[in-house]
Amino acid sequence: MDAFINTNTAAAAGIIGWIVIEWLINKKPTMLGAVSGAVAGLVAITPAAGFVTPAASILIGFLGGSICYWGVFWVKGKFGYDDALDAFGLHGIGGTWGGIATGLFATKSVNSAGANGLFYGDPSLVLKQLIAIVATYLFVGTVSYILIKVVKVFVPVRANEQEESLGLDITLHGEKAYHEA
């Protein structure tokens, strides 16, 4: 039951976190921002859902929405990578925050089979979470690099400038996504 409550609560808090930052920066919230905030809150709470209190899930979700806004707009802009669906900004950054948050907020009072985090007296869980996060990044980065190299042998992994200019719907799929009336 805790995981269900925490999941719902963090998603709602993620919406608020994203919209607050969006409002401060752009002076108006958007529906896409609200949906992105919900996803960010869901991603952030996923590792912690069965191990934290509902109050912690509010903070995890709110910060997840706020941090992922930064991940989508600042990190992507700084490094200039292609991410049309903001998968890394939402899932990569949000999941990283969620892993760290688990190490901070986990408590045996919610799940006796779990562990206490930093705020419940055991700083070792944060270290374990950080090691797991770094190991995940290394694994995913290595496997992705290998897979891209293998796929590149058979097909291009990126559209050329002309294909992007014409539109990928037409050049790759042979159809228009939007038909004018």
N, CA, C and O of each residue as an XYZ file, in Angstrom:
724
protein
N       0.818     -1.191      0.000
C       0.000      0.000      0.000
C       0.867      1.262      0.000
O       0.531      2.247     -0.657
N       1.989      1.231      0.741
C       2.888      2.388      0.775
C       3.396      2.738     -0.620
O       3.439      3.910     -0.993
N       3.775      1.736     -1.380
C       4.313      1.981     -2.720
C       3.266      2.657     -3.604
O       3.598      3.553     -4.380
N       2.009      2.235     -3.494
C       0.932      2.834     -4.278
C       0.736      4.305     -3.898
O       0.669      5.172     -4.770
N       0.647      4.576     -2.623
C       0.459      5.952     -2.143
C       1.649      6.826     -2.543
O       1.475      7.948     -3.019
N       2.844      6.306     -2.346
C       4.048      7.069     -2.676
C       4.159      7.356     -4.170
O       4.587      8.439     -4.567
N       3.777      6.394     -4.987
C       3.846      6.581     -6.435
C       2.902      7.692     -6.876
O       3.295      8.583     -7.629
N       1.673      7.641     -6.416
C       0.687      8.665     -6.760
C       1.112     10.041     -6.236
O       1.013     11.041     -6.947
N       1.577     10.081     -5.005
C       1.955     11.340     -4.367
C       3.154     11.971     -5.051
O       3.167     13.181     -5.281
N       4.160     11.172     -5.381
C       5.359     11.705     -6.035
C       5.052     12.224     -7.436
O       5.632     13.222     -7.865
N       4.152     11.561     -8.148
C       3.769     12.042     -9.481
C       3.119     13.421     -9.375
O       3.441     14.323    -10.149
N       2.212     13.583     -8.421
C       1.551     14.879     -8.228
C       2.559     15.944     -7.808
O       2.506     17.075     -8.293
N       3.466     15.594     -6.920
C       4.490     16.548     -6.480
C       5.453     16.890     -7.614
O       5.943     18.016     -7.692
N       5.727     15.921     -8.495
C       6.583     16.172     -9.656
C       5.980     17.210    -10.584
O       6.686     18.059    -11.129
N       4.657     17.135    -10.760
C       3.961     18.144    -11.576
C       4.196     19.530    -10.975
O       4.551     20.474    -11.682
N       3.998     19.635     -9.684
C       4.155     20.931     -9.015
C       5.605     21.408     -9.107
O       5.853     22.584     -9.372
N       6.559     20.509     -8.891
C       7.971     20.887     -8.966
C       8.352     21.430    -10.327
O       9.029     22.453    -10.427
N       7.915     20.739    -11.388
C       8.232     21.180    -12.757
C       7.575     22.526    -13.043
O       8.217     23.440    -13.560
N       6.294     22.641    -12.705
C       5.542     23.857    -13.020
C       6.078     25.069    -12.259
O       6.090     26.178    -12.794
N       6.516     24.870    -11.027
C       7.097     25.987    -10.264
C       8.334     26.522    -10.974
O       8.479     27.733    -11.135
N       9.221     25.634    -11.398
C      10.433     26.067    -12.093
C      10.071     26.690    -13.438
O      10.620     27.723    -13.820
N       9.144     26.056    -14.149
C       8.716     26.583    -15.443
C       8.112     27.989    -15.283
O       8.353     28.874    -16.104
N       7.342     28.174    -14.236
C       6.722     29.467    -13.974
C       7.794     30.513    -13.653
O       7.732     31.641    -14.143
N       8.760     30.140    -12.841
C       9.830     31.078    -12.484
C      10.677     31.468    -13.688
O      11.095     32.620    -13.803
N      10.932     30.528    -14.580
C      11.806     30.792    -15.716
C      11.047     31.371    -16.910
O      11.477     32.366    -17.494
N       9.926     30.757    -17.272
C       9.188     31.157    -18.487
C       7.966     32.023    -18.213
O       7.329     32.506    -19.149
N       7.638     32.219    -16.969
C       6.483     33.033    -16.553
C       5.131     32.435    -16.883
O       4.108     33.109    -16.762
N       5.112     31.141    -17.311
C       3.827     30.461    -17.497
C       4.066     28.947    -17.543
O       5.035     28.480    -18.141
N       3.178     28.199    -16.910
C       3.287     26.741    -16.974
C       2.666     26.218    -18.265
O       1.855     26.899    -18.892
N       3.050     25.009    -18.655
C       2.484     24.387    -19.855
C       1.950     22.996    -19.516
O       2.333     22.390    -18.515
N       1.057     22.509    -20.376
C       0.528     21.158    -20.188
C       1.637     20.133    -20.389
O       1.723     19.163    -19.636
N       2.491     20.336    -21.399
C       3.611     19.421    -21.612
C       4.524     19.414    -20.387
O       5.043     18.365    -20.003
N       4.718     20.572    -19.778
C       5.513     20.645    -18.557
C       4.877     19.853    -17.423
O       5.573     19.157    -16.685
N       3.568     19.956    -17.283
C       2.867     19.207    -16.232
C       3.016     17.705    -16.442
O       3.270     16.961    -15.495
N       2.857     17.268    -17.681
C       3.002     15.838    -17.983
C       4.444     15.391    -17.747
O       4.685     14.320    -17.190
N       5.393     16.215    -18.170
C       6.811     15.885    -17.951
C       7.115     15.829    -16.461
O       7.873     14.965    -16.020
N       6.538     16.733    -15.682
C       6.722     16.712    -14.231
C       6.166     15.448    -13.604
O       6.767     14.888    -12.687
N       5.009     14.994    -14.100
C       4.427     13.744    -13.588
C       5.348     12.573    -13.879
O       5.586     11.735    -13.009
N       5.871     12.510    -15.107
C       6.806     11.429    -15.461
C       8.049     11.515    -14.579
O       8.529     10.499    -14.076
N       8.570     12.729    -14.390
C       9.758     12.912    -13.556
C       9.500     12.428    -12.129
O      10.346     11.758    -11.537
N       8.345     12.762    -11.582
C       8.009     12.306    -10.226
C       7.889     10.793    -10.148
O       8.333     10.181     -9.177
N       7.288     10.188    -11.171
C       7.153      8.729    -11.212
C       8.517      8.042    -11.306
O       8.781      7.059    -10.613
N       9.371      8.575    -12.172
C      10.699      7.984    -12.334
C      11.496      8.120    -11.043
O      12.159      7.176    -10.615
N      11.429      9.303    -10.418
C      12.203      9.548     -9.202
C      11.768      8.650     -8.043
O      12.611      8.198     -7.269
N      10.485      8.388     -7.913
C      10.005      7.590     -6.787
C      10.178      6.087     -7.009
O      10.146      5.319     -6.048
N      10.360      5.659     -8.247
C      10.385      4.234     -8.549
C      11.335      3.429     -7.661
O      10.898      2.425     -7.099
N      12.599      3.804     -7.501
C      13.463      2.968     -6.655
C      13.105      3.037     -5.168
O      13.439      2.128     -4.408
N      12.429      4.107     -4.753
C      12.177      4.325     -3.331
C      10.755      4.005     -2.886
O      10.487      3.987     -1.685
N       9.843      3.752     -3.809
C       8.412      3.697     -3.506
C       8.045      2.813     -2.317
O       7.197      3.195     -1.511
N       8.652      1.667     -2.196
C       8.310      0.750     -1.112
C       9.163      0.902      0.131
O       9.111      0.060      1.027
N       9.956      1.978      0.197
C      10.908      2.122      1.299
C      10.875      3.468      1.997
O      11.605      3.676      2.966
N      10.030      4.403      1.520
C      10.000      5.745      2.100
C       8.594      6.095      2.564
O       7.617      5.442      2.198
N       8.518      7.137      3.374
C       7.220      7.611      3.868
C       6.551      8.478      2.805
O       7.220      8.964      1.893
N       5.235      8.676      2.915
C       4.555      9.577      1.988
C       5.125     11.003      2.015
O       5.190     11.656      0.974
N       5.535     11.488      3.185
C       6.136     12.828      3.261
C       7.421     12.884      2.437
O       7.670     13.865      1.736
N       8.226     11.843      2.521
C       9.455     11.793      1.717
C       9.116     11.717      0.234
O       9.828     12.290     -0.591
N       8.037     11.015     -0.118
C       7.668     10.913     -1.541
C       7.273     12.263     -2.112
O       7.477     12.512     -3.300
N       6.713     13.135     -1.291
C       6.390     14.494     -1.752
C       7.676     15.220     -2.116
O       7.766     15.834     -3.179
N       8.662     15.153     -1.245
C       9.934     15.821     -1.498
C      10.671     15.199     -2.684
O      11.227     15.914     -3.518
N      10.671     13.873     -2.756
C      11.334     13.175     -3.864
C      10.677     13.560     -5.193
O      11.376     13.850     -6.164
N       9.359     13.566     -5.246
C       8.649     13.925     -6.472
C       8.837     15.380     -6.845
O       9.097     15.694     -8.007
N       8.709     16.278     -5.871
C       8.865     17.710     -6.133
C      10.267     18.007     -6.667
O      10.421     18.687     -7.682
N      11.274     17.498     -5.986
C      12.646     17.715     -6.455
C      12.900     16.994     -7.777
O      13.661     17.479     -8.614
N      12.263     15.834     -7.966
C      12.388     15.129     -9.240
C      11.889     15.986    -10.396
O      12.556     16.080    -11.427
N      10.728     16.610    -10.240
C      10.204     17.498    -11.273
C      11.123     18.684    -11.517
O      11.374     19.059    -12.663
N      11.619     19.269    -10.445
C      12.503     20.437    -10.556
C      13.842     20.081    -11.189
O      14.319     20.788    -12.076
N      14.438     19.003    -10.744
C      15.745     18.573    -11.257
C      15.634     18.141    -12.719
O      16.514     18.443    -13.525
N      14.564     17.443    -13.058
C      14.402     16.986    -14.447
C      14.161     18.147    -15.397
O      14.575     18.079    -16.554
N      13.503     19.213    -14.948
C      13.377     20.411    -15.782
C      14.780     20.880    -16.163
O      15.050     21.173    -17.327
N      15.656     20.946    -15.185
C      17.055     21.332    -15.420
C      17.725     20.335    -16.371
O      18.474     20.738    -17.260
N      17.460     19.037    -16.188
C      18.049     18.010    -17.047
C      17.609     18.136    -18.487
O      18.406     17.945    -19.405
N      16.335     18.458    -18.689
C      15.801     18.566    -20.048
C      16.307     19.831    -20.734
O      16.697     19.786    -21.901
N      16.306     20.943    -20.033
C      16.624     22.203    -20.702
C      18.085     22.628    -20.583
O      18.646     23.132    -21.556
N      18.713     22.445    -19.441
C      20.099     22.891    -19.309
C      21.081     21.840    -19.804
O      21.949     22.148    -20.621
N      20.962     20.609    -19.330
C      21.928     19.559    -19.701
C      21.888     19.292    -21.200
O      22.932     19.240    -21.851
N      20.694     19.125    -21.748
C      20.573     18.866    -23.190
C      21.119     20.044    -23.995
O      21.796     19.838    -25.002
N      20.839     21.259    -23.572
C      21.352     22.440    -24.260
C      22.868     22.558    -24.153
O      23.538     22.944    -25.111
N      23.397     22.227    -22.992
C      24.846     22.326    -22.760
C      25.621     21.313    -23.604
O      26.647     21.652    -24.194
N      25.134     20.078    -23.663
C      25.857     19.020    -24.370
C      25.384     18.824    -25.806
O      26.067     18.170    -26.595
N      24.219     19.385    -26.160
C      23.737     19.369    -27.532
C      23.412     17.996    -28.095
O      23.552     17.786    -29.300
N      22.987     17.063    -27.269
C      22.643     15.732    -27.771
C      21.201     15.694    -28.251
O      20.364     16.479    -27.807
N      20.923     14.773    -29.163
C      19.579     14.575    -29.689
C      18.769     13.748    -28.693
O      19.192     12.658    -28.308
N      17.635     14.243    -28.282
C      16.766     13.497    -27.377
C      15.355     14.051    -27.523
O      14.863     14.777    -26.659
N      14.713     13.694    -28.635
C      13.401     14.246    -28.964
C      12.366     13.993    -27.869
O      11.494     14.834    -27.651
N      12.438     12.885    -27.193
C      11.455     12.552    -26.157
C      11.960     12.863    -24.748
O      11.297     12.534    -23.764
N      13.122     13.491    -24.649
C      13.727     13.838    -23.358
C      13.887     12.632    -22.441
O      13.690     12.728    -21.229
N      14.242     11.511    -23.026
C      14.397     10.274    -22.253
C      15.484     10.398    -21.195
O      15.287      9.991    -20.050
N      16.635     10.960    -21.573
C      17.704     11.082    -20.577
C      17.367     12.143    -19.537
O      17.584     11.932    -18.344
N      16.841     13.276    -19.976
C      16.496     14.338    -19.036
C      15.473     13.917    -18.006
O      15.529     14.352    -16.856
N      14.535     13.070    -18.409
C      13.515     12.593    -17.472
C      13.933     11.299    -16.777
O      13.918     11.222    -15.548
N      14.300     10.295    -17.547
C      14.580      8.986    -16.957
C      15.998      8.884    -16.387
O      16.194      8.351    -15.295
N      16.975      9.390    -17.124
C      18.352      9.312    -16.638
C      18.565     10.172    -15.405
O      19.050      9.696    -14.379
N      18.199     11.440    -15.514
C      18.368     12.374    -14.393
C      17.402     12.020    -13.257
O      17.794     11.983    -12.091
N      16.138     11.760    -13.606
C      15.149     11.413    -12.578
C      15.487     10.127    -11.849
O      15.335     10.044    -10.630
N      15.944      9.120    -12.586
C      16.332      7.856    -11.962
C      17.555      7.999    -11.073
O      17.656      7.359    -10.027
N      18.483      8.846    -11.502
C      19.671      9.111    -10.676
C      19.256      9.766     -9.367
O      19.694      9.353     -8.294
N      18.410     10.788     -9.459
C      17.916     11.435     -8.242
C      17.154     10.427     -7.363
O      17.327     10.413     -6.145
N      16.321      9.598     -7.975
C      15.559      8.610     -7.205
C      16.456      7.618     -6.479
O      16.174      7.236     -5.343
N      17.535      7.200     -7.133
C      18.487      6.297     -6.485
C      19.161      6.949     -5.288
O      19.310      6.334     -4.232
N      19.563      8.197     -5.465
C      20.177      8.932     -4.351
C      19.154      9.145     -3.240
O      19.460      8.954     -2.063
N      17.936      9.542     -3.618
C      16.886      9.796     -2.635
C      16.556      8.546     -1.817
O      16.235      8.645     -0.633
N      16.635      7.383     -2.443
C      16.415      6.135     -1.701
C      17.447      6.013     -0.585
O      17.112      5.642      0.540
N      18.689      6.323     -0.898
C      19.759      6.276      0.111
C      19.593      7.311      1.206
O      20.130      7.147      2.301
N      18.862      8.363      0.925
C      18.630      9.412      1.925
C      17.416      9.125      2.799
O      17.478      9.286      4.018
N      16.299      8.697      2.178
C      15.001      8.664      2.859
C      14.470      7.278      3.226
O      13.442      7.189      3.897
N      15.127      6.199      2.815
C      14.618      4.857      3.125
C      14.549      4.654      4.639
O      15.407      5.123      5.387
N      13.510      3.947      5.064
C      13.363      3.663      6.490
C      12.750      2.281      6.709
O      11.821      1.873      6.012
N      13.282      1.595      7.670
C      12.752      0.273      8.017
C      11.352      0.357      8.615
O      10.651     -0.653      8.686
N      10.933      1.551      9.047
C       9.575      1.687      9.581
C       8.532      1.521      8.480
O       7.380      1.196      8.767
N       8.921      1.738      7.227
C       8.020      1.519      6.095
C       8.146      0.089      5.602
O       7.146     -0.554      5.283
N       9.375     -0.410      5.538
C       9.631     -1.756      5.026
C      10.745     -2.375      5.857
O      11.917     -2.043      5.683
N      10.381     -3.262      6.748
C      11.373     -3.865      7.652
C      12.409     -4.703      6.910
O      13.489     -4.957      7.444
N      12.100     -5.133      5.697
C      13.054     -5.903      4.904
C      14.072     -5.001      4.203
O      15.036     -5.490      3.615
N      13.857     -3.689      4.268
C      14.748     -2.735      3.612
C      15.875     -2.315      4.530
O      16.336     -3.092      5.367
N      16.312     -1.085      4.367
C      17.403     -0.533      5.169
C      17.072      0.910      5.514
O      16.244      1.541      4.857
N      17.715      1.419      6.534
C      17.577      2.823      6.863
C      18.560      3.636      6.034
O      19.703      3.230      5.830
N      18.101      4.787      5.561
C      18.954      5.685      4.806
C      19.629      6.688      5.712
O      19.548      6.598      6.937
N      20.291      7.640      5.098
C      21.071      8.651      5.820
C      20.245      9.371      6.873
O      20.706      9.545      8.002
N      19.024      9.797      6.525
C      18.207     10.562      7.465
C      17.579      9.694      8.557
O      16.895     10.204      9.445
N      17.812      8.388      8.486
C      17.333      7.480      9.525
C      18.505      6.765     10.189
O      18.333      5.708     10.796
N      19.682      7.342     10.071
C      20.817      6.877     10.850
C      21.858      6.025     10.150
O      22.841      5.646     10.788
N      21.699      5.705      8.879
C      22.687      4.837      8.226
C      23.183      5.458      6.919
O      22.542      5.312      5.878
N      24.322      6.149      6.971
C      24.856      6.784      5.758
C      25.388      5.780      4.729
O      25.630      6.158      3.583
N      25.574      4.523      5.108
C      26.145      3.548      4.165
C      25.214      3.271      2.987
O      25.681      2.900      1.910
N      23.902      3.445      3.174
C      22.973      3.184      2.068
C      23.180      4.192      0.930
O      23.054      3.833     -0.241
N      23.491      5.435      1.262
C      23.746      6.426      0.215
C      24.957      6.000     -0.605
O      24.938      6.091     -1.833
N      25.994      5.542      0.052
C      27.199      5.089     -0.653
C      26.876      3.900     -1.556
O      27.324      3.852     -2.702
N      26.105      2.949     -1.050
C      25.712      1.792     -1.864
C      24.904      2.235     -3.088
O      25.100      1.717     -4.187
N      24.007      3.182     -2.894
C      23.196      3.685     -4.002
C      24.073      4.391     -5.038
O      23.886      4.201     -6.239
N      25.018      5.196     -4.585
C      25.919      5.890     -5.506
C      26.768      4.910     -6.310
O      26.978      5.106     -7.507
N      27.251      3.865     -5.663
C      28.027      2.830     -6.367
C      27.147      2.158     -7.429
O      27.595      1.930     -8.553
N      25.909      1.843     -7.074
C      24.992      1.206     -8.022
C      24.686      2.140     -9.202
O      24.593      1.686    -10.342
N      24.532      3.427     -8.933
C      24.252      4.398     -9.993
C      25.430      4.496    -10.952
O      25.244      4.461    -12.169
N      26.640      4.618    -10.416
C      27.837      4.699    -11.262
C      27.995      3.416    -12.079
O      28.302      3.477    -13.270
N      27.788      2.261    -11.452
C      27.883      0.985    -12.167
C      26.855      0.917    -13.292
O      27.155      0.414    -14.375
N      25.658      1.414    -13.047
C      24.610      1.418    -14.075
C      24.994      2.311    -15.245
O      24.841      1.922    -16.403
N      25.491      3.506    -14.948
C      25.930      4.409    -16.016
C      27.038      3.770    -16.848
O      27.008      3.844    -18.077
N      28.008      3.149    -16.198
C      29.104      2.503    -16.922
C      28.600      1.356    -17.788
O      28.995      1.235    -18.947
N      27.741      0.524    -17.243
C      27.184     -0.604    -17.986
C      26.382     -0.127    -19.187
O      26.601     -0.586    -20.308
N      25.455      0.791    -18.955
C      24.591      1.281    -20.028
C      25.413      1.997    -21.100
O      25.166      1.819    -22.293
N      26.374      2.795    -20.685
C      27.227      3.496    -21.640
C      28.031      2.535    -22.499
O      28.124      2.714    -23.713
N      28.609      1.522    -21.878
C      29.413      0.542    -22.609
C      28.558     -0.264    -23.582
O      28.910     -0.398    -24.754
N      27.457     -0.791    -23.111
C      26.584     -1.603    -23.962
C      25.994     -0.749    -25.088
O      25.906     -1.211    -26.226
N      25.593      0.479    -24.792
C      25.056      1.358    -25.840
C      26.109      1.635    -26.905
O      25.803      1.611    -28.097
N      27.322      1.891    -26.497
C      28.410      2.147    -27.448
C      28.619      0.939    -28.363
O      28.751      1.084    -29.578
N      28.646     -0.236    -27.773
C      28.839     -1.464    -28.559
C      27.673     -1.670    -29.531
O      27.888     -1.973    -30.704
N      26.452     -1.506    -29.048
C      25.284     -1.696    -29.905
C      25.248     -0.691    -31.056
O      24.908     -1.048    -32.184
N      25.594      0.550    -30.775
C      25.613      1.555    -31.840
C      26.650      1.194    -32.897
O      26.390      1.342    -34.091
N      27.814      0.725    -32.478
C      28.860      0.325    -33.428
C      28.402     -0.857    -34.282
O      28.686     -0.895    -35.480
N      27.709     -1.808    -33.696
C      27.216     -2.972    -34.443
C      26.133     -2.543    -35.431
O      26.181     -2.931    -36.598
N      25.173     -1.759    -34.990
C      24.090     -1.309    -35.862
C      24.650     -0.477    -37.010
O      24.180     -0.578    -38.144
N      25.652      0.344    -36.717
C      26.266      1.221    -37.720
C      26.879      0.438    -38.884
O      27.016      0.971    -39.985
N      27.240     -0.796    -38.647
C      27.782     -1.636    -39.715
C      26.704     -1.910    -40.765
O      27.017     -2.029    -41.950
N      25.455     -2.011    -40.352
C      24.365     -2.390    -41.243
C      23.544     -1.211    -41.764
O      23.139     -1.212    -42.927
N      23.297     -0.220    -40.934
C      22.493      0.943    -41.325
C      23.052      2.194    -40.653
O      23.707      2.112    -39.613
N      22.786      3.361    -41.263
C      23.233      4.591    -40.592
C      22.459      4.781    -39.286
O      21.281      4.433    -39.200
N      23.118      5.327    -38.284
C      22.452      5.540    -37.001
C      21.933      6.974    -36.855
O      21.289      7.319    -35.864
N      22.222      7.781    -37.842
C      21.753      9.172    -37.798
C      21.319      9.608    -39.199
O      21.947      9.267    -40.202
N      20.236     10.366    -39.234
C      19.769     10.929    -40.501
C      20.731     12.019    -40.947
O      21.316     12.722    -40.122
N      20.891     12.156    -42.272
C      21.749     13.239    -42.760
C      20.964     14.551    -42.761
O      19.763     14.576    -42.492
N      21.667     15.631    -43.067
C      21.064     16.960    -43.002
C      19.888     17.119    -43.974
O      18.885     17.749    -43.638
N      20.013     16.552    -45.166
C      18.934     16.649    -46.151
C      17.687     15.899    -45.657
O      16.572     16.403    -45.793
N      17.867     14.705    -45.088
C      16.726     13.939    -44.564
C      16.046     14.700    -43.426
O      14.818     14.722    -43.343
N      16.830     15.319    -42.554
C      16.247     16.094    -41.464
C      15.481     17.297    -41.996
O      14.415     17.642    -41.485
N      16.040     17.942    -43.039
C      15.402     19.123    -43.626
C      14.066     18.765    -44.283
O      13.082     19.485    -44.118
N      14.030     17.666    -45.017
C      12.791     17.229    -45.661
C      11.780     16.701    -44.658
O      10.572     16.797    -44.871
N      12.268     16.157    -43.592
C      11.412     15.567    -42.564
C      11.564     14.066    -42.539
O      11.520     13.414    -43.582
N      11.740     13.518    -41.365
C      11.986     12.083    -41.235
C      10.757     11.247    -41.559
O      10.888     10.095    -41.971
N       9.568     11.807    -41.379
C       8.366     11.048    -41.722
C       8.368     10.681    -43.200
O       8.030      9.557    -43.571
N       8.752     11.640    -44.040
C       8.762     11.390    -45.479
C       9.986     10.568    -45.880
O       9.851      9.575    -46.595
N      11.176     10.966    -45.432
C      12.401     10.305    -45.902
C      12.586      8.897    -45.343
O      13.127      8.036    -46.038
N      12.162      8.643    -44.131
C      12.353      7.312    -43.542
C      11.122      6.428    -43.624
O      11.235      5.209    -43.751
N       9.948      7.039    -43.551
C       8.716      6.247    -43.493
C       7.849      6.365    -44.735
O       6.911      5.590    -44.922
N       8.166      7.339    -45.584
C       7.405      7.501    -46.820
C       5.996      8.001    -46.627
O       5.120      7.703    -47.439
N       5.756      8.754    -45.572
C       4.424      9.303    -45.354
C       4.509     10.610    -44.584
O       5.510     10.893    -43.925
N       3.447     11.404    -44.677
C       3.375     12.667    -43.934
C       2.673     12.413    -42.611
O       1.686     11.680    -42.543
N       3.190     13.023    -41.577
C       2.555     12.877    -40.259
C       1.297     13.719    -40.159
O       0.313     13.299    -39.549
N       1.320     14.896    -40.750
C       0.203     15.808    -40.640
C      -0.238     16.212    -42.045
O       0.564     16.679    -42.854
N      -1.512     16.025    -42.316
C      -2.059     16.379    -43.628
C      -2.881     17.646    -43.480
O      -3.781     17.726    -42.645
N      -2.561     18.624    -44.296
C      -3.335     19.862    -44.257
C      -4.669     19.620    -44.936
O      -4.731     18.899    -45.932
N      -5.731     20.204    -44.420
C      -7.078     20.009    -44.966
C      -7.277     20.777    -46.241
O      -8.356     20.723    -46.832
